Amino acid sequence: MLHGKQLITVEHLADGDKLHPVQQAMVDRNGSQCGYCTPGIVMSLFGLYKNHSNPSMDSIEDSLTGNLCRCTGYRPIIDAAGIACQGGEQDKFAASAPGIVSRLIEITKDKTPVGILTSQQKYLKPLTLTDALRFRKDYPEAIVVSGATDIALRQTKKKELLKEIIDLSDVQELKYFREEPDYFQVGSGYPIESLRMASDGKIPALKKMLDIFGSLQIRNLATLGGNIGSASPIGDTLPFLIACNAQVELKSTNVVRRCSIEDFIIGYRSVDLFPDELITTVFIPKPTPGEFIRSYKVSRRKNLDISTVSAGFYLLSENGTTTDIRLVFGGMAAQPIRALKTEKFLRGKPWTDKNVHDAMQILISEFTPLSDARANAGYRNLVARNLLLKFFEESKGQPS
């Protein structure tokens, strides 16, 4: 995944005996104690330094979300970030950047696929969609990755040997966000962080969910297509996408087809994808007058945590009456799932406090969630019911 990129490590930051500004700020503000987490924190601050001048507190905290420190309480680290990023980009990398960029552009002009083949493993990195589809046809059992933020854990944590890998991370044809008259079109390889920024002011319910999706480091690698394709029962984007009736485009070397994401996910981490197909595009409908859409995530921590329960809700009302409604939950079953009985009860009825409270009683009878380390079944049912009530309260005063 490093092909066509510059790799910078913490050992590379200093300029001879002179520390980098983020390193010096950490020293000056006593941002390191035991030192175990310091290299990762310094590199996160380096990323902040290269991308922000005088960053806001939100930007500083977001840059550090993926780093844990048990000693400092974060205060001196946050202070160091503010000090280091005040003076603009003045380091040795700024001077060499034009030459590095030029070299990287030359490397990426060559679209010849990269392959690493050993007796135990095949790693294939196409640089065009045509080659990606060809590899998918020739290696139907291969694991497909882009950011590998989910799949990589099988190798790093479970020590599993992934025998065949197709890496789509540099297929630029899959990295885009387009606004059409009736929908937003998102390439399956579009990074979650890029989508978070693009959805600001355009898809508010999605932006709200992506604000607390993993950490900045994860969001820079993770992709929308990967989050859909993994079909996790607690995948952060899935309840929202199903609630707004989003679709995926699936492509092989000779066939292109579309299906709703609700139909695409057919079981626990299982999708309706043929062995020679790739997810290429996601279509997210634009909201229309009278529609009210929200997404919710309940977890033990706000940041960098897996959902206990998540939800995506869609309401279409006219003159106070529920014309259509979709209530989609994650963490309540083996896959993201709609509360169909509750929807049926509410559809065609006035959108009132009484009807919603009656629907809450139906809702808790629809699911038999698991009890696990994050929560027991009773708690999950309680959260699901209360999220519906929260949705109702937030919808008050919205135009219908």
N, C-alpha and C positions, 0 to 999 in steps of 0.2 A: 504493500500500500504506500510505500515511500517513493515509488517511481515518479519522477517529475516534481519532487518536492525538496525543500531544504530542511535538514534535520539540525536542530539546535538543542543542546543539552545544557544543564546548569554549569557544567565544567567549562563551557564555551563562552559564558557571559562576560567574564572579566577581561579587561584589556591590559594584558601583562599583569603587573602587580596592582593595578587600579580596579577596584570593584565596580561592577555595573551599578548605575543609580538605584535600582531596586534592591540590590544586595546591600549597598551602603545604607539605604534607608532602614532596612531590617536591622542592621547593626546599631544604627543611631537610636532607633526606637525600641531596642530590646525585644525584637519580634521573634527571637528564637530562644528556646530554653533547652529542652532535651536534644533538639536538632533532628529528631526522627522524621518529622513532617516538613522540615525546612526546604529541601530541594524542590518538592512539588509546589509548595507555596510560592517560592521564588519564581518558578516558571509560570505560574498563574499570574503573578504580578508582572512578569515580563510581557505576557500576552496583553495585559491591561495597558501597560506602558506603551506598547507598539500600536495600540488601537484607540487610545483615549488620551486627551489632554484635559487636565482638570476634571476627572470623572466625577459623576454624582455618587452619592452613597449607595444608591441602588446598583449602579454599575460595578462599584467596588465589591459589594456583597455578592453580586451575581458571579463575578469572576472567581470568588473564593468558595463558592458553594460546593465544589467537588473536593475540597481539602478539609481534612479534620485535624484539629489541634487540641490536645488534652491539657496543655500547660498554660497557655497565655490568656485564654478567654477571648482571643481574637482582637482585643482592643488595640494593642501595639501593632499588630499586623495591619489592621485597617488604617491606623495612623501612618504607618510606613507607606502604604499604597497612596494615600493622599499626598504625601510629601514627594514621593518619587515621580509622580505623574504631573507635577506642576510645571516643570520646565520645558515641556515639549520633548520631541524625539531627538535626543542628543547622545547617541552612542556609536560604537564602531560599526554596527550593522547598518545604520542609516547611510554611511558613506559608501558601503559596498553594495547596497540594495540594487542600484540600477544594473550593475554587472551581473548580479545573481539572477535578477528577474529576466534579463536577456538570455542567460544560459538556460533557464527553466523553460522559457518560451521555445527555444530551439529544440529542447528535448521533447516537448509535448507536440511539436509539429509532426514527429514521426509516429504514425498510427499503427505501426507493426505491433501485434499482440505480444505480451510478455508471458513467457511460460517457464516454470521451474518444475522439472519432472525428475523424480527420484524413484527408486524401487518401491517406496512406501507411499508416496504422496505425489499428486499432480496439482499444481497451482497454476491457474490460467487467468490472465488479466487482459481482457479485451479493451480496446480503446475506442471502438465504434459500436453502435447498436447492431450493425450487420454481423460483426464478429461475435458479439455477445449471443445473438440468437443462434448462430452456427455452433458455438460451443455448447449452448444449452441443448441443441439437437444431438450433438455428438456425444455429450456426457450427461445423459438424463438423470443419473444418480448423484451428480455433483451437488454440493452445498453451495447455494448462491448467497453471497454477502455483498454489502456495500460499505457500511460503516463497521459492521461486525460487532456492534456493541452488545448484542445478545448472543450470537453464535460463538464468539471468541471465548465465552465463559466455559463452553463445553471442552475447550482445549486447555485453558489456563486453570480452571477449577477441577474439572472432572478428569483431566489428563487423557481426553479422548483423542484418538488419531483421526482427523478428518481426511479421508483418503483422496477425495477430489473436491477442489474448491474453484468456483468461478467468481472472481472479484470484479464487481461492476463500479468500483469507486471512482474511476476516471472515465466513464462513459458520459461525455458532456451532453449528449442528446437526451439524457434522462434528468438533467439538472435545470429546471426552469419553472417559472411561475408566470402564468398568463391570465389576464382578465378578459373574459368574453362577455357578450351582452347578458347571458343568463346564468353563467357559471364561472368558477375559477378552475383553471386547468393547471395541475401540478405534476411535474415529472416525478417518477417514482424514486429517482436518486437525489431529489432536492433535499439538502440537509435540513434538519428540524430547526436549527437556529435561523437559517435563512427564511424558512417558512414562518417562523415566529415573527420576524421583522416584517415580512411581506404582508402578513395577516393583520397587522396593526391598523385599525381604522377600517378594515375591509371585512374581516371575519372575527368579530370580537369574542365569540364563545370559544373559538379555536385558539386565539391569542391568549386568553385567560388560562387555558389548559397548558399550553406550551411554555408559559412563564414559569411553571413549576415542573417541567419535564426534565428529569435528571439534573445534570449540571451543565454549565457552558461547555465543558470539555466533551461531554457525551452528546450534547445537541449539535456540536460542530461536526460530528461523525455520523450520528444516527440519521436515518432517512425516513420519509413518510412511507415509502413502499416497504421498507423493512419492518416498520411498526405494524403495518397491515398484514404483511406476509407471515409474520411470526404468529399471528392469530392468538396471542396470549389472552386469557380471560380477564386480565387486568391491564391490557394495553391501553395507554393513556388516550390515544386519539380515537379509538374504535367506537365507544358509545356516542361521541359527538358525530362522527361520520355516518354511523347508521341512523341516528336520529334525523339528520338533515337529508337522508336518502342519497348519499354520495355513491359514486360508481367507480369501478376500476376498468381500465382497458388492459386486456391480456393479449400478448402477441407471440406468435411463433414465426418460423421462417416463411410460412405461407398462409397463415390465418390470423385475423384480428377479430376479437370479440369483446363485448362489454357485459358486465353484470353488476348488480348492486353489491355493495360491501356486505350487506346483510345476508345475501345469498352466497357470497364468496366464502364466508367463514362457515364451515359445515360441522365443526366439532372442536374438541380441545386441541389447540395448535394444529388444526387441520383446515386446509383450504381447497377450493375447487379449481385447482391449477394442474393442467396437463404436464407431463414430464418434459415437454419441449417448449413450454411457455414461460414468459417472463411478465411480471407486472411492469407496465411502461408508463401509465398515466392514471391520475386520480382526478375525477371531476366532482367538484363541490358546488352544489347549486347556490346561487345568490338568494338571500332572503327577499321575500316580497312583502308588500303591505299586509298587515294582519298577522304575520308570523312572529313568534317569540321563541328564541333558541338560547339555551344555557348549557354549560358544562360544569361538572363538579368533580372534585377529587378529595376523598377523605383518607388520610394516612396518619401515621404516628408522628412524623415530622412533616413540616411544610415542604422542605426542599430535599432533593436527593433521596426519595423514599418511594417504595412500591405502594400502590393503592391498596387500601383495605376494601373500600367500595368506591366506584366511580360511576358517573352518570352523564348521559346526554339527553336532554329533553327538548321536544319540539311541540309548539302549540300554535294552531291556526284558529283564530276566533273571529266571529262576526256578530256585532251587537251584543257582546257578552256571552255568546253561546259557543261552545267548543265544536268547531267544524271538523277539525282533525287534531290528533295528538299522538306522539310517539315517545314512549318512556323506555330508555335503553340503559341497562345497568351492566357494569363490569364488577367482577368479584363476587357475583351472586350465583354463578353456575360455571359449567365447564367452558363456556364461551360467553362473550357479550350477548345479552339476551333482552328481548323486549318483554314488557309486562302487558301481554295482550289482553288478559281479562280486565285489567284496570283501565286500559285504553278503551276497550269496548264499553265499559260502564260510563266513562266520562264523555265519550263521543256523542254529540247531539244534545248534551245537557248544558244548562247554564254553568259558567265557570265561577262557582261560588264556594265560599268557605265550607258550607255543609257538604256539598257534593265532593269536594276534595277530601274532607275528613272521612266520608264514607268510602271513598276510593282507597284511602290509606289502609283501611281494614282488609280490603280485597287484596291489596298489594302484598301484605305480609303472608298471605296464603299462597301466593304464586310461586315462591322460591323455597328451596331447601338447601341453603348455602352450607359450605363446609365450615368446621371449626378448625383453626390452625394457629400458628404462632402469632399471627397478626390480630386475630379477633375470633370470637366464637360466633356461632350461627345466629344466636339471639341478637347480638350486637349488630351484626350485618343487617338483619331484618329491620331493626330499629333505625339504623342510619338510612336505609333505603326509603323507609316511610317518611322520615323527617326531611329528606332531600326533596321529596314531592311537595311537602308543605312549604319548604323554602322557595321552591320554584313558583308556587302559587303566590306567595307573599311578594316575590320580586316582580311578578307579572302585573301586579296591581298598578293601575294608572297608565299602563302601556296602551298605545292606540290600537284599536281593533278594526 
